[in-house]
């Protein structure tokens, strides 16, 4: 015993594996061409569509950006005005008057409709993934739910 006190400390080891090497896992076996084809088909099982949409600043639902947003345009879901500062591309809370565009006077209500001529709709890319099933797959919800748990 080379220490003053006899209790076990952080340098004492109760394990006997100090000199042993760690066991290494064997390398994975190479995949057969059939398994590679199956993995490739599973990777492409979800087809993606990307649409430019505008998100409603009130409810967050996507509104298809078809043409320019007019002064009277509202959200079809919650009837909130879409021609508002919060839905504008120039809206920035850290900028002066919360707008990156050079405006002369501040807009008081950022979520209310306004007549700003510098308004540009904030568009986002909405990529929705849909399962690409067989061509004869039915679209009713019950069969889709049952197909989730089939193997």
N, C-alpha and C positions, 0 to 999 in steps of 0.2 A: 504494500500500500504506500503510494508515494504522495498521498494527499493528507491534509490536516484532518479532514472529517471523513468518516467512513461511508456516508450515504452515496447513492448513485448520482452522478451529475450528468451534464449534457454531453460530456466527452465519453462517458462509459456507454458501451453498446451492449444491448442484450441480444442482439442478432448475431448469428454466427456466419453471416454471408459477406463478411468484409472482403475476403480474398476471392470470392467467386465472381465470375463474369455473369452479366445478365443474359438470360435466355433470349435469343433473337427469334422473332417470328419468321417462318419460312416465307419466301417470296410468293406472291399470288400466282396461281397456275394460269397459264395463258388461256384466253377464251377461244372456244371453237368458232368457226365462221357463223354457225347457226346462232350461237349466243350473242355474237357481235351484232348480227342482223336484228335480233330481238331487242337488244338494248337501243339500237338506232331507231327502231320503230316506236319504242316507248318514249324516246326523247322527242319524237315528232308527233306524239299523240295529242298534243294540245296545239291547236292552230290559233294564231293570234291575229287580231285585227286592230289596227291603230287608227283612231279618228281624232281630229282636232276638235275639242269641245271646250265650252266655257263652263266653269263651275259657278253655281249660284253662291253669292257671298253670304246668304242667309241660311239656306238649308244644305248646301254643299253638293247637291245633285248636279249631274252633268246636263247641260243644255247644248244641243247641237248648234255649232256656230255656223249658221247658214246666212251669209251676208253680213251687213253691218247692223250693229245694235242701235236701234232708234231711241229717241228720248223717252218714248212711252212704253218700251219693251219691258215685259215682266216675266218672271219665272213661271213656267206652267204648273209647277208643283206647289209653291208657297205664295205666289203672286207678289213677290218682292221685286222692286225695280232693279233691272240689270244695268241701266245707264247710271251707275253710281260710282263714287270714288273707290269703294272697296273692290269693285269688279274691274277696275282699270289696270292696265299694264304699268302705268306710271305711279301707282300707289305704293308708297314706301313710308313706313312709320318713322324711320330715322332721318328722313329728308325734311327740309323746311316746308312747313304747312302740309306735311305728309304727302308731298307730290314731287316727283323727279322732274316734271315738266315745268318750264318757266311760267308760272301763273302770276297774275298781278294781285289778286286778292284771295285769301283762303276760303275754302268751302267749310261751313260750320258742321253740317251733318254729313258724314262720310257714307252712311248707309242709305241715305235718301236719294231720290232721283234728282239729277241736276242737268243743266244745259251747257256743260263744259264742252268747248269745241276741240279740246286736246285729248278727248277720251279715246282710248284704244282698248278694245276688249282683251282681257288676259286669257289667252288660249293655252290649254294644256293638252298634252298628248295622252289620250286615254287608250291604253292597250288592254283589251279584255280577252281573257283566255277562254276558249270554248272547246269542249272535248270534241274531237273529230272521231265520231263513232262510225259504225257501218251505215251504208246508205239507207238501209231499211229500218233504222232505229226510229222508234216512235218518240214524239215530243211531249207526251202527257207526263205530268209530274210524278204520278204514282210509279210508272214504269222506270222513269229516270232514277227515282229513289231506290227501287229494288235493284237496279243495275249497279248501284254504287257498291253493294256488298256481295255481288257475285264474283266468283273466282274463275 
